[in-house]
């Protein structure tokens, strides 16, 4: 009998705005990329008050990594009485992804991390191999990334506001859901601003 993992497939989007940073993802989860197993799965997680991620890959591996990094970030905060920067948080997450890939039964996971450190906003992509790339504009990940990338490339502006970025994120993920079978069933958007992390859900 063939063993199949529960996978998010997904379209993940991250956008840097002049007054914040945005993460967005669809809600569909598939079994082996062929059967839709969930239409209401939230593909994001708040790591602390300053950081959040959207993710793709094997659901069980993602959930385990998130439990570990949240615990590590809390422990580090208690020790130092201040939160890690976006760069340090992305490095910690990348190390976990790297080690996860090299297990006897490797787990495949990808993350897009958004962070606020004081008044600065940052965006990182953590690849399935544990690599880290920082972006000062936008990034997209997952099975529908090619469709979302075209929308972002044609519409992004460095002076974009969070309000405008939310609309651009909707357009990018919607374009992907039209063509990518593993993406669909609505959009969740997180906006990190000076006021904290706000969630926006769009049914479709």
N, C-alpha and C positions, 0 to 999 in steps of 0.2 A: 504493500500500500504506500503510495506516495505521500510524504509529509509536506504540508503546505502551511506557511506562516501567514498570519493576519497582517496585511500590509496597508499602509495609508495611501500608497501611490502618491497623489497629491499635487497641488500647485501652491507653493509658498512664495510670498512676495515680501520684500523689505524696502522701505523708501525713507531716505533721509530728507527731512524738511527743515526749513530755517527755524522753526519753533518746536521741533520734536522729531520723533522717528516713528514709523508705522510698520506693523507686521500684519499680514493677511494670509488666510488659507481657506481652502474649501473644506467640506465636512465628510466626504465619502471615504469609506474604508472598504477594501476588497480582499477577497481570499484568492491568493495566487494571481491577482490581476484580472480575474475573470468573473468572479461572483461578488456582487455588492453585499457586504455583511453588515454595514451600518451606514445610515444616512444622516446621523446626528452627532458624529464624533468631533470633539473639539481638538484641533491639532496645534494647540498652543499651551504654554505653561508660564506662569509668573514665577521666576526663580526667587525674587525678593522685591522690595519696593522700587528698585531701580532697573531691574533686568527682566526680560521675558524672551521666550523662544517660540518659533514655530518649527515643526519637525516633519520628517518623512522617513520611511523605512519600516522595519519590523516593529510592531506595536509593543511587544513584550520587552524588547531591548531598549526602546525609547523610554518606556515607563521605569525600567530599572535604573537607567542612567539619570533620569530626572530625580528619582528618589535620592540617589547618592549625591548628586551635585547640590540639591537643595539642603541636604543635611550638612554637607561640607561648607557651604556658604554661611549657614547659621552658626556653625562652630567657629569659623574664621571671624565672623562678626563679634561673637562673644569674647574671643581672645584679643582682638585688636580694637574693638569698639568703633570700627568704621568699615564700610563695605568695600569690596574689591572694585577696581576700575573695570571698564568694559574689556580692556585688553587682557587683564588678569583672569577675568571670568571666562573669556573665550578660550584662553590657554588651558584652563582647568577642564573645561568641557571637551576641548580637542584631545587632551590626553586620555580622557575616558573613552572617547570614540575610537581612538587609535588602539587602545588596549582591548576594547570590545571586538574589534575586527580581527584580532589575532588570537582569539580563543580557539579551542579545538573545533567548536561549532560556531563560526563567526557570525556576529550580528551586524546587519547593515543599517546604519542610521545616518541621517543628515539633519543639521540644525541651521537656522538663521537666528542670530542673537541680536537683540536691540538693547541698548543700555543708555542710562543717563548718569553721568558723573558730574556733580555740581550743575553747571549750566551748559554742559557739553553733551551732545547726543552722538552715539556711535552705532555702527551696523557691521556685523561680521557674518561670514558664511563659514560654517564648519563642515568640511566635506566628509564623505563616508570613509575616507582614508585618514582622517584626523588632521587634515590641513586647515589652515586659517587664512582667510582673505578678508581684509577690511575694505569697506566701500564707503565712499563719501557721497554717493548718489543713490543707487538702488541695486538690488540683486533679486534673483528668482531661482527657485530650486524645485526639484521634484519632476514627476513624469510629464507635467504640463508646462514646464519652464519655457520651452521654445515659443509657445503661443503668447504667454504673458510677457516675455522679453520684447517682442515686437511692439506691443502696446506701450511699454515703459520707455523704450528707445525713442518712439515717436512723440511722446507727450511729456516727458520729464523736463523740469526746469529747476535750476539750482536755487531759485528763490521761491519755490513752491511752499505753500503753507500746509499745516496739518489738515485743515478743512479741505483744501484742494487735493492733498495727498490721499485722503480717504476715498475721494471719488476716483482718483487714478487707480488706486488699489482695487476698487470694485471692478473697474473696466478691465484691468489686467487679468484678474482671476476669472471674471465672466467669459472673456475671450478664450481662456484655456478650457473652461467647462464645456464650451461649445464643441471642442474638438478632441479633448483628451478623455478617454473612457474611464480613467481612474480618478478623475476629478469631477466633483459635482455636489448637488444637494445643498447649496447655500454657501455663504461666506461669513467667516468671523474675522474681525479686524481689531487689533489692539493699537492704541495710540499712546505713546509715552511722551509726556510733556512735563513742564516744570510743576504742574499740579498733580502728577502721578500717572498711573496707568488706567486707561479707560477702555472698555470693551464696547464694540459695536457689532451687532449681528444683522445680516441681511439675508432674508429668506428668498428662495428662488425656486 
